[in-house]
């Protein structure tokens, strides 16, 4: 259920979700802070089995939606862990007025994990402003939608052609074309990517695609060369 991905970080796959006719596999991460508290990143659907596994690891204190698109399972997690702090990325407060967010995700890091997890907001995108995290202890950078890769046979029919045009089935995970064209303020995006490239990254985790665990820093430079030049 929960697979160890590094020191004090675990991952698990969730249900496949449908968005605009496309089906996306999902993935979440659990980070255990030095305090023993758990930070849930990009929560997937909460089954009884998953809840039991999470509860066996520590106390859920932080529930994080990394961008305004990854919010479908928040209601169940908030109901299960009402004492946890719920964090909002840019744009999600107005989108999910049914939820009560306790804090906004800040540039740099939030106080609860400042010494263990860094973050930067990749701003200037019309689709969503994603908050990218870096877990220092495991050397893992966590992306949600900015990096994606699907197996060649994942999409069928016209969706297969669209996925190919959108760069969703490239040889390695990359930034989909729709996100590239949606960056209207590229200076801010470049600044955020520069901060990401400065982190001592050893692994790259993403919600939609296989993790990169070999030469991760070099891979990130290739993935964002279209933006950084």
N, C-alpha and C positions, 0 to 999 in steps of 0.2 A: 504493500500500500504506500508507505513512505520509503523512498530510496535515498540513502545517504549520498550526498553530492560533494561533500567536503566537510571540513571541520565546522560543526554546529550549523549545518545547512542541509535540508532534506527537500526532495521534490516529489510530486505525484501528479499523474495525469487525471484530468476530469472528463466530464461528458463532452461529446462533440456538440457544438452549438451552431445554429444556422443564423447567418446575418446576410441580408440582401440576396438570398438564394445560394449563398456559398456556405459550405460546412467547414468549421474550424476545429481542430483538436485544441484542447486547453491544457494548461499546466500551471500549477502553483508551487510556491516554495514556502518552507517554514524555516525561519532563522531563530536559533536560540541565542539570546543575548547573554552576556556574562552574568547578569542577575538571575538567570534561569527563566526569565519571561520569554514568551514566544511572540514573534512578529510574523503575521500571515501576509504573504505577498501575493497579490492577484488571486484571491480565493476562488476555487472552483466549487461546483455543487457539493453540498455537505451531506454525505451519507452517514449512516450510523457507524459504519466501519471506519470511515475517515475520522469521524469525531473521536472514536475510541482511541485510534492511533495517535491523534494529536494530543488528547488528554493524557496519554501515557508519557508524553515528552516534557510537559510543563504546563504552565498557566498561560492561556492566550490573553495578552495584554494589549496587542496592537494589531489592527486590521487595516490593511493598506490596499487601496485601489490605485494602481500606478498611472492610469489615464482615464479619461471620461468614457471610454468604450468598455472597459472591464469592470462592470458593476452588477452583472446579472445575478450573481450569487450572494451579494452583500446582505440582503434581507435575512436569509437563513442564518448567516454567521452572526449578525447583530442579535438576532433572537436567541441564538445558542449561547452567546457570550456578551450579555448586556453590560458587563463591567469593563469590557475592553474599550480602548480608545479607537474611534473610527476616524481615519484620515482621508481628506478629500484632495484629489489632484485638481489642477485648474479646470474649471468648467463643469465639474460634477455636482457641485452644490445646487446649481440652477436646474440641472437635468434631473436630479433625484431629490425633489423637495419632500418626498415622503420619508426620507432618512434624516436623522439628526447627526451631522458630522461634528466631531469634537475639536478637530484641528485641521488646518490646511497643511499640505506638504510644502516645505520651504526649500529655498535654494541652499545648498550646502549640506544640511542635515537637520533633522528635528532633534530636540533636546534628549528624548528618550534613548536615542541610539547614536548620538553624535560621535562618540569615540570608537564605534564599531562599524557603522554603516554610513557611507557618504552618499550623496545624491545630487543630481543636477536636473533642472527642468529644461527640456529641449523645446524652447518656445518658438513662436513664429509660424506654426503650422495650422492651416485652416481645419484639418480633420480632427486633430487632438494634440494637446501639449503633453507629451509623455514625460514622466519622472523616471529617470534611469538611476538605478541604485548600484552601489559597489560594496560588497561584504568583504571587509579587509581580511578577516581570519582565513577565509577560504580562497581569496583572490578572485571571487566571482562577481562579474557585472551582470545585472539583471535587466533585460529588455522585455517589453511587452509586445508592441506591434511594430515598432520601427524596424526590427529585423525579423524576417520571415523566410521559411522555406518549406515547401510541400513536396511530397514524393511525386514523381513524374505521373503516376497513374491515379492520383488522388481525385482530380477533377474529371468530369465527363462532359461530352457534347460541347456546347458553346462556352461553358464555363472553363473548359480546358484551354480554349483559345484566349479567353480573357486573362486567365491566370498566367499564361505564357507572355502575353503583352505586358502584364503588370509586374513581371520579373519575380513571380511567386514560385517558380520552379527552376531557379538557377542552380548551377552546380554546387554553390554554397549559399548559406543564408545571406540575404541582401535587403536593402531598403526598397519596398515596393514602389513602382513608378508613381502610383497615385499619391504616396506620401512625399516623394521628391518634388512633384509639381505643386503640392500644397504648401510648400515652404515659401511664403511670400517675403518673410523677413529673414533672409539667410544669414545675416551677420550674427543675430542672436543664436541661431542654430549652430553656426561655426564655433562660437564661443563655448557653447555647451559641449560640443563634440571634442573640442580641444581639451576641456577638463576631463572628459572620459578617456581620451587617449593618454593623458598624463597619469591615470591610475595604473598601479602595477597589476594589471589584469593577467590572470592565469586561465580563467574559464569564462565562457560567455553562455548565459542561460537566456532562453526566450520562451514566450508562451506558445508560439506556433513554429516549431522547428526543432531539429535535434541540436543539443548543446555542442558547443565547440570547446574541446578540451586540449587541443594541440596547437601550439603557436598562436594563442588567442590574441595577443597584442598585435601581431602582424596581420592576422585576419581582420581585426577591427579597422586597421588602417586601410586595407583594401575595400572593406564594406562602405567606408565613408569618403573614399577618394573622389567620388563624383561631387562632393560638397566642399572638401578641403583643398582640392586641386593637387 
